[in-house]
Amino acid sequence: MNRDGNIIDPSNDPKLGQDEITKLYKGMTLLNTMDRILYESQRQGRISFYMTSFGEEGTHFGSAAALHPEDLIYGQYREAGVLMYRGHTLDQFVNQCYGNKNDVTKGRQMPVHYGQKNLNFVSISSPLATQLPQAVGSAYALKRSQKEICVICYFGDGASSEGDAHAALNFAATLNCPIIFFCRNNGYAISTPTHEQYKGDGVAARGPAYGIPSIRVDGNDILAVYNVTKAARQLVVEESKPALIEAMTYRIGHHSTSDDSSAYRSVDEVRFWHQKDHPISRLRKYMENQGWWDDAREKAWKEETKKQVMQTVVKAEKLKKPPIDEMLNDVYDVMPPYIREQLEEIKSHVEQYHEHYPLDNFEKS
């Protein structure tokens, strides 16, 4: 699509249909609303940390729609839309960010570090690029098992500079692993712009040197993202080899709630991308051109998403935190005596100095 939502070459229109396109649009806008409300929640001191996906929603939903549910996903920390497309609920997102008793990670992960085994989404960890070689290992295991599924591994342009990225690409190529490397090139690695990040022609240009089929795509065109991901999946599954996608997009929001991007880029630059080339507005224009969407539907859906997210946040805030025991559970199948001893010491300490701890906010052991 161009910026007016028109298909440039009709032969490349995936013809996803009204139902699927509407699902994609509603998913992107729901994620956008969730991001805004949870970002403000952090600013109000209600949660400790947050990362938005403003401007990158097209890479999430376009790629997710082209995968099979059994495909294994390794995310970095800005792929909430991929998980949302697969069925992760608002309750699950918000409970994780609040770290309450219904959080599947039991309050032990930073906010936005999601994981969902039944959706084949591997838990996110903070260190950059560690997921890349891990994803290759999983892809090699899938190859050995002869299952016709693949791994997709998301990472940013900053992570591509880590040593783990080289190791992952080289191992995937030499071992012929069925994995899609999906780079979200959003212009910045926190405060480092891409022109300082590398001197070569982006990330896709590195693929041929490893012997990996590679392609660069407009990450703000959700249909283009869908097309290349679908083609890459077919390639890696049928030929058991890796593929590299570089999706060119733009991070409209700050890197995280710990960042102030006005210190290293202009407001005019951000405004240009938000007003002129946003993946949500581009898809909306496409839908309007098809007669599938209008201002009345937009207004009603925006009100509905805000209501849904606000109700979910209010509910999550009222839930207590997990019991103290959960801090040390799940490390071992059977808790060793020395860990048990540490847990008892913690409980004894908290009981002795209970007036210094907000115990009413926690479930009892």
C-alpha positions as CSV (number, residue, x, y, z in Angstrom):
1,M,0.0,0.0,0.0
2,N,1.0,3.6,-0.5
3,R,0.3,6.2,2.2
4,D,-3.2,6.7,0.8
5,G,-4.1,3.1,1.4
6,N,-4.1,2.2,-2.3
7,I,-2.6,-1.1,-3.6
8,I,0.4,-0.2,-5.8
9,D,0.5,-3.5,-7.7
10,P,-2.8,-5.5,-7.6
11,S,-0.9,-8.8,-8.1
12,N,0.7,-8.3,-4.7
13,D,-2.6,-7.8,-2.9
14,P,-2.9,-10.8,-0.5
15,K,-6.7,-10.3,-0.5
16,L,-7.1,-11.1,3.2
17,G,-10.8,-10.2,3.2
18,Q,-12.8,-7.9,5.4
19,D,-12.9,-10.1,8.5
20,E,-9.1,-10.6,8.7
21,I,-8.3,-7.0,7.8
22,T,-10.8,-5.8,10.5
23,K,-9.2,-8.1,13.0
24,L,-5.7,-6.7,12.2
25,Y,-7.0,-3.1,12.4
26,K,-8.8,-3.7,15.7
27,G,-5.7,-5.4,17.1
28,M,-3.4,-2.5,16.2
29,T,-5.7,0.1,17.6
30,L,-6.4,-1.9,20.8
31,L,-2.6,-2.3,21.3
32,N,-2.3,1.5,20.7
33,T,-4.9,2.2,23.4
34,M,-3.4,-0.3,25.9
35,D,0.0,1.3,25.3
36,R,-1.3,4.8,26.0
37,I,-3.1,3.8,29.2
38,L,-0.3,1.6,30.6
39,Y,2.3,4.3,29.8
40,E,0.3,6.8,31.8
41,S,-0.1,4.2,34.6
42,Q,3.7,4.1,34.9
43,R,3.9,7.9,34.9
44,Q,1.4,7.8,37.8
45,G,3.6,5.4,39.8
46,R,1.1,2.5,39.4
47,I,3.5,0.2,37.6
48,S,7.3,0.2,37.6
49,F,8.1,0.2,33.8
50,Y,6.6,0.2,30.4
51,M,7.5,0.1,26.7
52,T,5.1,1.2,23.9
53,S,4.9,0.1,20.3
54,F,3.8,3.3,18.8
55,G,4.5,3.3,15.0
56,E,5.6,-0.3,14.9
57,E,2.2,-2.0,15.1
58,G,2.3,-3.0,11.4
59,T,5.4,-5.2,11.9
60,H,3.6,-7.1,14.8
61,F,0.3,-7.9,13.2
62,G,1.5,-8.3,9.6
63,S,4.0,-10.9,10.6
64,A,1.8,-12.7,13.1
65,A,-1.0,-13.1,10.6
66,A,1.3,-15.0,8.2
67,L,2.5,-17.5,10.8
68,H,0.9,-20.8,11.9
69,P,-0.2,-21.1,15.5
70,E,2.3,-23.9,16.1
71,D,5.2,-21.8,15.0
72,L,7.5,-20.8,17.9
73,I,8.1,-17.2,18.7
74,Y,11.1,-15.5,20.3
75,G,10.4,-11.9,21.0
76,Q,12.7,-9.1,22.1
77,Y,10.5,-6.7,24.2
78,R,8.4,-4.8,21.7
79,E,6.2,-7.6,20.1
80,A,3.1,-7.3,22.2
81,G,1.0,-7.2,19.1
82,V,2.2,-10.6,18.0
83,L,1.1,-12.1,21.2
84,M,-2.2,-10.1,21.1
85,Y,-3.0,-11.5,17.6
86,R,-2.5,-15.0,19.0
87,G,-5.1,-14.5,21.7
88,H,-3.3,-13.1,24.7
89,T,-6.0,-11.2,26.5
90,L,-6.0,-7.7,28.0
91,D,-6.3,-9.3,31.4
92,Q,-3.1,-11.3,30.8
93,F,-1.2,-8.2,29.5
94,V,-2.3,-5.9,32.4
95,N,-1.9,-8.6,35.1
96,Q,1.7,-9.1,34.0
97,C,2.5,-5.4,34.1
98,Y,1.0,-5.1,37.5
99,G,2.6,-8.3,38.8
100,N,-0.5,-9.4,40.7
101,K,-1.6,-12.8,41.8
102,N,-3.1,-13.6,38.3
103,D,0.1,-12.8,36.5
104,V,1.4,-16.0,34.8
105,T,5.0,-15.0,35.7
106,K,3.9,-14.6,39.3
107,G,5.2,-11.1,39.6
108,R,8.8,-12.1,39.0
109,Q,9.3,-10.5,35.6
110,M,9.6,-6.8,34.7
111,P,6.5,-5.4,33.0
112,V,6.1,-6.1,29.2
113,H,8.3,-9.2,29.6
114,Y,5.6,-11.5,28.5
115,G,5.6,-15.3,28.0
116,Q,2.8,-17.7,27.1
117,K,3.6,-21.4,26.7
118,N,0.2,-22.4,25.3
119,L,0.6,-19.7,22.6
120,N,4.1,-20.8,21.7
121,F,5.6,-17.5,22.8
122,V,8.9,-17.9,24.7
123,S,9.3,-15.7,27.8
124,I,11.1,-12.4,27.1
125,S,14.3,-11.5,28.8
126,S,15.9,-8.0,29.0
127,P,19.5,-8.6,27.7
128,L,19.7,-7.7,24.1
129,A,20.1,-10.5,21.5
130,T,20.2,-13.4,23.9
131,Q,17.1,-14.8,22.2
132,L,18.8,-15.1,18.8
133,P,21.1,-18.1,19.5
134,Q,18.4,-19.6,21.7
135,A,15.9,-19.4,18.8
136,V,18.4,-21.1,16.5
137,G,18.7,-24.0,18.9
138,S,14.9,-24.4,19.0
139,A,14.8,-24.3,15.2
140,Y,17.5,-27.0,15.0
141,A,15.4,-29.1,17.4
142,L,12.4,-28.7,15.1
143,K,14.5,-29.7,12.1
144,R,15.6,-32.9,13.9
145,S,12.0,-33.6,14.9
146,Q,10.9,-33.2,11.2
147,K,7.9,-31.1,12.2
148,E,6.7,-28.8,9.5
149,I,6.8,-25.7,11.7
150,C,9.4,-23.0,12.1
151,V,10.8,-20.4,14.6
152,I,10.5,-16.7,14.2
153,C,12.9,-14.5,16.1
154,Y,12.3,-10.8,16.5
155,F,15.1,-8.3,17.3
156,G,15.9,-4.6,16.7
157,D,18.6,-2.9,14.7
158,G,20.5,-2.4,18.0
159,A,20.5,-6.0,18.8
160,S,22.0,-6.8,15.4
161,S,25.3,-5.3,16.6
162,E,25.6,-7.8,19.4
163,G,27.9,-10.8,19.1
164,D,25.0,-13.1,19.7
165,A,23.4,-11.9,16.4
166,H,26.5,-13.1,14.4
167,A,26.6,-16.4,16.2
168,A,22.9,-17.0,15.6
169,L,23.0,-16.1,11.9
170,N,26.1,-18.2,11.2
171,F,24.8,-21.3,13.1
172,A,21.4,-21.0,11.4
173,A,23.0,-20.9,8.0
174,T,25.5,-23.6,8.5
175,L,23.0,-26.0,10.2
176,N,20.2,-25.1,7.8
177,C,17.7,-24.3,10.5
178,P,14.0,-23.4,9.7
179,I,14.0,-19.9,11.3
180,I,12.9,-16.5,10.3
181,F,15.0,-13.7,11.6
182,F,12.8,-10.6,11.8
183,C,14.6,-7.3,12.4
184,R,12.5,-4.3,13.3
185,N,14.6,-1.5,12.1
186,N,12.9,1.4,13.9
187,G,15.6,4.0,13.4
188,Y,17.1,4.0,16.9
189,A,18.8,1.7,19.4
190,I,17.6,3.5,22.4
191,S,19.4,6.9,21.7
192,T,21.7,5.7,19.0
193,P,20.5,6.4,15.5
194,T,21.1,3.9,12.7
195,H,23.7,6.1,11.0
196,E,25.8,5.6,14.2
197,Q,24.8,2.0,14.7
198,Y,26.4,0.7,11.4
199,K,28.1,1.9,8.3
200,G,26.8,-0.8,5.9
201,D,23.5,-0.8,4.1
202,G,21.3,-1.8,7.0
203,V,20.7,-5.3,8.3
204,A,19.3,-7.2,5.3
205,A,22.5,-6.6,3.4
206,R,24.3,-8.8,5.9
207,G,22.2,-11.9,5.0
208,P,23.9,-12.8,1.7
209,A,27.3,-12.9,3.4
210,Y,26.0,-15.6,5.7
211,G,24.3,-17.4,2.8
212,I,20.8,-16.4,4.1
213,P,18.0,-15.3,1.7
214,S,17.1,-11.8,2.8
215,I,14.6,-9.1,2.0
216,R,13.9,-5.5,3.2
217,V,10.2,-4.5,3.5
218,D,8.2,-1.4,4.4
219,G,7.3,-2.2,8.0
220,N,4.6,0.4,8.0
221,D,2.7,-1.4,5.2
222,I,1.0,-4.3,7.0
223,L,0.1,-6.1,3.8
224,A,3.7,-6.0,2.6
225,V,4.9,-7.3,5.9
226,Y,2.3,-10.1,5.7
227,N,3.5,-11.0,2.2
228,V,7.2,-11.3,3.0
229,T,6.6,-13.2,6.2
230,K,4.3,-15.7,4.5
231,A,6.9,-16.2,1.7
232,A,9.7,-16.5,4.2
233,R,7.8,-19.1,6.2
234,Q,7.2,-21.2,3.1
235,L,10.9,-21.0,2.3
236,V,12.2,-22.0,5.7
237,V,9.7,-24.8,6.2
238,E,9.9,-26.4,2.8
239,E,13.7,-26.0,2.3
240,S,14.8,-26.1,5.9
241,K,16.9,-23.0,5.7
242,P,16.9,-19.6,7.5
243,A,15.6,-16.3,6.1
244,L,16.2,-12.7,7.2
245,I,13.5,-9.9,7.0
246,E,14.4,-6.3,7.7
247,A,11.2,-4.3,8.3
248,M,11.8,-0.6,8.0
249,T,9.7,1.3,10.5
250,Y,9.9,4.1,13.0
251,R,9.7,4.2,16.8
252,I,7.3,7.1,17.5
253,G,7.3,6.6,21.2
254,H,10.2,6.8,23.7
255,H,12.4,3.7,23.9
256,S,10.8,3.1,27.3
257,T,9.5,5.0,30.4
258,S,13.2,5.3,31.3
259,D,13.9,7.3,28.2
260,D,13.3,10.9,27.0
261,S,13.8,10.8,23.2
262,S,13.5,14.6,22.9
263,A,17.2,14.6,24.1
264,Y,18.4,13.0,20.9
265,R,15.8,13.7,18.2
266,S,13.5,16.5,17.2
267,V,9.8,16.8,17.8
268,D,9.3,17.7,14.1
269,E,10.9,14.3,13.1
270,V,8.5,12.4,15.3
271,R,5.5,14.4,14.2
272,F,6.4,13.7,10.6
273,W,6.3,10.0,11.0
274,H,3.2,10.1,13.2
275,Q,1.2,12.2,10.7
276,K,2.5,11.1,7.4
277,D,3.4,7.4,7.6
278,H,1.7,5.6,10.5
279,P,0.8,1.9,9.9
280,I,-2.6,2.3,11.6
281,S,-3.7,5.3,9.5
282,R,-2.5,3.6,6.3
283,L,-4.6,0.5,7.0
284,R,-7.6,2.6,8.0
285,K,-7.4,4.4,4.6
286,Y,-7.2,1.0,2.9
287,M,-10.4,-0.1,4.7
288,E,-12.2,3.1,3.9
289,N,-11.3,2.7,0.3
290,Q,-12.9,-0.8,0.4
291,G,-16.0,0.6,2.2
292,W,-15.3,-1.4,5.3
293,W,-14.7,1.4,7.8
294,D,-15.9,5.0,8.5
295,D,-15.8,7.7,11.1
296,A,-18.7,6.4,13.0
297,R,-17.2,2.9,13.4
298,E,-13.8,4.5,14.3
299,K,-15.4,6.6,17.1
300,A,-17.4,3.7,18.5
301,W,-14.3,1.4,18.4
302,K,-12.1,3.9,20.1
303,E,-14.6,4.4,22.9
304,E,-14.9,0.6,23.3
305,T,-11.1,0.0,23.4
306,K,-10.6,2.7,26.0
307,K,-13.5,1.3,28.1
308,Q,-12.1,-2.2,27.9
309,V,-8.5,-1.3,28.9
310,M,-9.6,1.0,31.7
311,Q,-11.9,-1.7,33.2
312,T,-9.0,-4.2,32.9
313,V,-6.6,-1.8,34.7
314,V,-9.0,-1.1,37.5
315,K,-9.6,-4.8,38.0
316,A,-5.9,-5.6,38.0
317,E,-5.0,-2.9,40.5
318,K,-7.4,-4.4,43.0
319,L,-5.8,-7.8,43.0
320,K,-3.1,-8.6,45.5
321,K,0.5,-9.5,44.8
322,P,1.6,-13.2,44.8
323,P,2.6,-14.6,48.2
324,I,6.3,-14.3,49.3
325,D,6.9,-18.0,48.7
326,E,6.6,-17.5,44.9
327,M,9.8,-15.5,44.9
328,L,11.8,-18.8,45.3
329,N,9.4,-21.4,43.8
330,D,10.0,-23.0,40.3
331,V,13.7,-22.6,40.4
332,Y,14.1,-26.3,41.2
333,D,11.6,-29.2,40.8
334,V,12.0,-29.9,44.5
335,M,13.2,-27.0,46.6
336,P,16.6,-27.8,48.1
337,P,17.1,-27.4,51.9
338,Y,19.3,-24.3,51.6
339,I,16.7,-22.5,49.5
340,R,14.0,-23.6,51.9
341,E,16.2,-22.2,54.7
342,Q,16.5,-18.9,52.9
343,L,12.7,-18.7,52.4
344,E,12.2,-19.3,56.1
345,E,14.7,-16.5,57.0
346,I,12.8,-14.1,54.7
347,K,9.5,-15.0,56.4
348,S,11.0,-14.6,59.8
349,H,12.4,-11.3,58.9
350,V,9.2,-9.9,57.5
351,E,7.2,-11.2,60.5
352,Q,9.6,-9.5,62.9
353,Y,9.6,-6.2,61.0
354,H,6.1,-6.4,59.6
355,E,5.4,-2.7,60.2
356,H,8.0,-1.8,57.5
357,Y,6.4,-3.9,54.8
358,P,3.0,-3.5,52.9
359,L,1.9,-7.0,53.8
360,D,-1.8,-6.2,53.1
361,N,-0.9,-5.9,49.4
362,F,0.2,-9.6,49.3
363,E,-1.5,-12.9,49.3
364,K,-0.8,-15.0,52.4
365,S,1.4,-18.0,51.9
